[in-house]
């Protein structure tokens, strides 16, 4: 196991169906990162690095990405985008190493979830500070914190479905059909919202790229207009998605 090939790690670390997990596998993972990650995962395996330290590195990359975004200028947005790509890479690697070495654990799942919470919260707060234009409390900082709260609540809603089912003795596993709203009208609305994908702008990868695009526009315009528009959009999406996601859960069979 000390000298596995990339093909060995890919075969064990990316079991059939991994890329098709639409609700769990990020589009960037399916598009390119899962093609790159086995090379890095193989290095971790050869160095005998356990999965959880890789997850800690993932968390650090995500939080540092948010911290970098808080600074003004184009360079900080570029650094943020790069750090979030590292975050995504490590997010792929920790699971691949865990599966290859047979060291999957409840603690690993927990740390992975916490990492996603922290990365999105850090990025949204960093965006608010960036939109403020200075290191002082103000309305834009509050806006970033409000968006971060919404992002955390959305994840908490998802995670608490599992908590509620386990506490009620229903078990964690659910058929895919359970996510569909019992109302056909709500089902149609859910499909439309999913196809539009507006909720993705508060995701770590998407937000880092949008913040970079906003930084380029700000540099051209000579102000913070684009960053502030993005901040307002994040607040609106976080608030709307918090409510819509809760309605979607309550209207589905996930709690039955």
N, C-alpha and C positions, 0 to 999 in steps of 0.2 A: 504493500500500500504506500510505501515511501516514495516509489518512483512510478506513479501511474502515468499513463499517456493522457493527452487532452481528450482523446476519443473515449477512454475509460471513464473519465470524470463527467464528460458530457452525457454518456449513456446512463450512468447511475444518478447523476445530479439533475438531469432533465428527463424525467420519465414521460412516456407517451401521454399526451393530453395536457401537459403543463402549459404550453403556449396558448391553448384554446380556452383556458379559464378566464372567460371574459370579465367576470366580476372581481378577479383577483390579480390577473396578470396585466401589467400596464402595457399600453400600446407601444411604448418605446422599447419595452422588453421584447415584445413579439417582433418588432420591426428590425432592431439591430442589437440590443444589449445582450440578449440571450445567445447571440452568435459570438460575442466577444468574451462574455463572462467565464466560459469554461477555461480559457487560457489563464486568467487570473486565479480562478478557483484551483486549478492544477498546481499553481505556485504555492497557494496556501496549504494544500494537502501535502505537498512535498516538504514544506517547512514545518509540518505538523501543527499548524495553527488551528485551534478549535473554532467551532462556529460562532460562539457567543462573543469572543473578542472582535470578530469581523463585524458583528452587529453593532458593537460599541463604536467601531470606526465609522460605520454607516451613520449612526446617530450624530457623531462629532461632525461629519461632513455636512449633514443637513443643518445642524445648528449654526455652524460656521458660515454656511451659505446665507442664512438669515442675517447673521451679524455683519457680513460683508455688504449685503444689500443696503444696510442702514446708512452707509457712507455715500456721499455724493460722487458724481462723475461717472464716466463710462467704464473705467477700469473696474470699479467695484461690481457693476452689473455683469461684466464679463467673468470676473472671479466667481460670482454667485452661480452663474450658469455652469461653469466648469465644476464647481463643488457639488452641485446637484447632480451632474452626470456621474461624478464619483459616488455620490450617495446611491444613485440608482444601480450602478455597477455592483457596489458592495451589498445592496439589497438582494441582488441576484446571487452573489457569491455565497452569502452565509447559508442560504438554503441548499445550494448545490453541494457545499462542503458537508453540511449536516447529513444530507441524504447519502452521499458517497461513503462517508465514514460511519454511518449508522448512529449518528449522535444527535438526532432530532430530539427536541425536548419541549416541555411546556414552557420552561423559562425562556427558551429561544423564541417561541411564538409570542410570548408576552413582551420581550424586549423589542421584537420586530414591530409590534403594534405601537409601543411607546415611541419608537423611533419615528414612525410616520406622523404621530401626533406632534412631536417636538419640531420636526422639520417644517411642517406647514404652519404651525404657530409662529416659529421663529421668522419664517419668510414674510408672513403677513404683518407682523410687528415691525420687521425691518423695512418693509415697503412703506408703512405709515410714517416711520421716522424719516425715511428718504423723502417722502412727499412733504414733510414739514419743512425741510430745507435747512434745518439746524438742530443741534442737540438740545432742544428745549421742549417741555411739555406743550401740547397744543392740540387743536382739533384734528389734525391729520394723524397724529400719534394715536389719539383716541379711536379714530376710524380704523386704523390698522389693528388695534387691539380688539375692536368690535368684530372685525372680519375674522380674526384669529379665534375668538370665542365661538363664532358661528361654525368655523371649520372643525373645532374640537367637538362641538355638540353633534354635528353630523356624524362624525366617527363614533361618538359615544352612543348615538341612536343605533347604529349598525351593530356595535359590539354588544349592546344590551339586549338585542334580540336573542343572542346565544345565551347570555346570562339568564334571561327570563325563562327560556325554554328548559335549561338545565335545572333551574330552581323549581320549575313546575313538574319536573320529571318527564318531560317530553323528549329529551335527547337533543343533541346538537345538530344532527343531520336532518336536512330538509330536501324534499324534491324541488327541482327548479321551478315547477309550477306554483309552489307556495309563494313565490315572490310576486306573482301576478295579482293585481287588485281584483276583488270579487265583483266590482262594478266594471262593466264594459267601457263606460265613459272614462273612468279613471285609468283603466288599462290603456286606452287610446292616448290619453294625455301623458301617461308615463312613457309610452313608446316614442311619442313626439319629442318630449323633453330629453330622452336618452339619445335620440338621433341628432338633436341640435347640439348636445354636449356642452351647454353653457356652464354647467357645474364644474367643468374641468379647469376653469381659469384659476380656481383656488387650490388646485393640486400642485405639488412641489415642482414637478418637471415643467408643466405648462406655465406656471407663474414665473419661474426663473427665466424662461424664454420671452414671455411677454414683458417682463421687467427690463430685459436687455433691449428689446425693440423700443420700449418707452424711453430708455436712456438715450438711444440713438436719436430719436425724435426730439427729445429735450435738448440734446447737444445742438441740433440743427436750429431749433427755435430759440435757444438761449434762455429757457425757463423750465419750469417743472410741470407744464400743462399735461403732457402725456402721462407722467407718473401719477399725477393727481386724478386724472380720468380713470386710470387703471385701479387706483385705490378705491374710488367711488364704486366702480364696477364690482370689485371684490366684496365690498360691504353689502351691496345689493344682492349679489349672487349668494353670499353666505346666509343672509337673512332669509331670502326666499327659499333656498334649498333646505335650510333647517326645518321650515314649516312643511314644505312639500315632501321631504323625506319621511318626516313623522307621519303625515297623512298616508303616504304610500305604505308604510309598515302597518299602520292600524287597519288599513283597508284591505290588506292582503291576508293570506293564511299562514304567515310566518309565526304568528303567536297562537296557532291552534294545533 
